Amino acid sequence: MKSERPANAGVTFVLVHGAFHGGWCWARVRGLLEANGHRTFAPSQTGLGDRSHLLSRDIDMDTFVLDITNLIESEELEDVILVGHSFGGRTVAGVADRIPERIRHLVFLDGGLPIGTLSKLDAMDPQARAARIAAAEHSSGGLGIPPPAARAFGLSDPDDIAWVDRRLTPQPLSVEASASPLRNDIGNGLPCTYGRFTDPVLPAVEPSAAYARTRADWSFVELPGGHDGIISAPGPVAALLESLAA
């Protein structure tokens, strides 16, 4: 039986990372949220971060969606604020499509959205797609896409760059080649917020951000920091997330 949550109690956040990252990238945001009494989960997707030993050609979008769906169900989480950063936007959209009854609010932070039925690779510019596939073939026989330098994620602080560079792991090529068709519109009727990092903006995210701006039923917020603002500007990110918990 679901119990009523006291008015002053913390809420539950599930934080989903993007390509090349792992649950580790949420450390600063988690610290701020937990200091204010909230409960947080930041799992690594299969084949990434502390689960990089599971990298295989069998990983697809269904795997990524099940990573989070199974976490929410096995931990019996309710009233979740579900947050997807970058490629994690595709994952959380899939989770919301399957178990909307468990989710209170859906948040995309510079999130890539599964617009239409194309995979991430198919939605890319042909030249960029070819380069991504070639890099995977060269580095691992097509198993994983090698991570770029941390500066590519809009980081400028030398300590942040070194911290991120040490932790990035290859992105499964198979997941980027996998489509994530939804049964419902993106967001599945849930309250949604799109946060766009603006300093500097990452051009690759613009198609998804442009889609978010067209959704009159969503909130659109600009945030300081570059694409990895969850690392370089955790304060504003945590403040935005906490505002949704009120």
N, C-alpha and C positions, 0 to 999 in steps of 0.2 A: 504494500500500500504506500503510495506516494505521500510524504508528509509535507506540511506547509513550511516554507522557509521563513525563519524570523526576519523581520524587516531590516535588522542591522547585521545580518549574517553575510559572509562573503559568498561569492558565486563561483561557479566552476568554469574555467577556461581550458579549452583544448587548442593547442597551438601547433600548426602544421607548417613545416619548413618548405623551402623551395629546392630547386635543382642544385646538386653538388653539396648541399648543406646537410645537417642532421639536427636532432633535437638540441644539440649544444648551442645553436645560434640564438636560442631564446633565453639564455641564462640571465641576461641583464633585465629583460622585461619580466621574466618570472620572479626575479628577486624583488622587484618593485611591487608586483601584484601580491605576492605572498606576504610581504611586509604589511600589507593592508588587509590581511585576513582572507584572501581569496585562495581557492584551490586551483592548481594548475597541472596540466599534463602536457608534455612536449615530446612525443615519441619520434623516433627516427623511422623514416619510411624504409621498406625492405630494400636492402642493397646499398644503403647510404649511412654515413655517420658511423655509429657504433654497431651498425648492422651491415657494414660494407662487405663482410665475409660472405653474405648471402647474395651477392651480385650474380645474376644469371640472365640468360636470354628468355626465361619464362616470366619475368616480371612485366606486368602490363598495368593499365590504369585500374583494372578491376582489383589487382593486388593492392595498389595504393589506397583505393577506396575502402577495401576490406581491412587494411591496417587500422584505419581510424574508426570505421563502423564497429569492428570487433572490440576495440578498446572501449568505446562508449558503452557497448552492450555488456561486456564482461565486467566492467567496473560499475555497472548499473547507474550510469550518469544520467541526470535529467536536467532540463533547464540550462543547457550548455551554451556558452558563447563560443562559437567555433570560428577559429581564425586561420586563414590560409595566406601565406606569404609567397609571392612569385608563383612558381609552378604549383605550389600548394593550393592556389586558387582553384585549379582543376580538380584536385582531390576533394576539397571541402564542398565544391559544387556537387560532386558525385555523392558525397555522404548526405547532404541535404536532400538530394533527390530520393534517397532510400529511407532515411529515418528522420523526417522533419519533426516528428512528435517529440524527439529528444532535444531539439535545438531551440534555444531562446532567440538568438541573434547570430547572423552570419556576417563575417567580416573578411573582406579581401584587402590585403595590404600590398599594393603594387602587384595585385594578383593577375595571373594569366587566366582567362576565362575560356571555357569550352564552347565558343560561339560556333553554332552549326554542328556538323558531324565530323569535322576534320581533326586529325591528330595534331599534336604540337608541330611535328616535322612538316606535315602537309600544309599547315597554315603559314609556314615560314616562306620568306623570299627564296626562290629557287637556288640562288647562289649561296645564301647563308645555310640552307638545308644541305646542299652538297658539301660544303665545308665541314659541317657538323658530322655528317656521316663519314667523310674521309678521315677526320680526326679520330673517330672511334675505330675505324678499320686499321689505321696506322698504329694506334696505341695499344689496342687489345683485340684485334681481329673482329671488331664490330660489337664487342661486349659492352663497353662503357665509353661515354664521351669524357675525355679528360677535362678536369676543371680549369677554367681560366684563372689568371691572377686575381687576387682579391680586389685590386683596384677597379676591375671591371664592374664591381657591384656598387660603385659610387663611394668607396671609402677613401679617406685621405690621411687619417691619423696613422703614423707608422706603427704604433703598437697594435691598433685594430687590424691593420693589414697583415702584420706578422701573425697575429692570433688566428685570423681567418685562414690565411695561407696554410698554416700547419694542419688545419682540420678538414679542408675541402676534400671530397672524394668523388670519383667518377660517377656520372649520372647514367643509369641504365638506358642504353639506346632503345631497347625494346619498349620501354614505357613511353618514350617520346614518339615512337612510331605507332602507338596504340591510340585508337579513338576512344572518346568517352561520351557516347551518346546518352542523353538524358531523356527520361520519360516526360519531364515537365520543364517549364521555363527555368532558366538559371535562377537559383534562389528558392524555387519551389514555393513561392508565396510567403516566405519568411521575411521578417525585418532584415534588411541588408544595408551594410555600410561599406563603401569603397574608399580606402585611404590611398592617396597618390603622393609618393615621395617626390619632392620638387627640387632638391639641391644636391646633385644635378638630377634632372629627369632621365630615365632610361627609355630611349625611343622605342625599344622593342615592346614595351608595355602599353604604348599608346592606343593600339586598337582595342584592347580590353578596357582601358580607362575611358576611351571614347564611347564604348558601349554602355559603361556604367553611367556616364553623364546623360544618356538618353532615357534612363530608367527613372521616371518621375516618382516611382514608389521606393527608390533607394536614396540613402544619404550619400553625399560625395564630400570628402574632406581632404584638404591638402595638408601635408605633413613635412616638417623639415628633415633634412638628411637625404642621402642618395638612396639607391635601391635597397641597400642593406641598412636602412634607417633603424631597423630593429636592433642593430648593434651600435650604430653611431648616434642615434637619438632615441634611446629607450624611454626617456622620460615622457616626451609627447605621445609616444605609442601607448605606453601604459595609461596615461591620462585619458586618451581616447577610449581605450578598452574599458577603463573604469567608469567612464561616463555612460556606457551602454549597460552597466550593471546597476545603475541607480533605479 
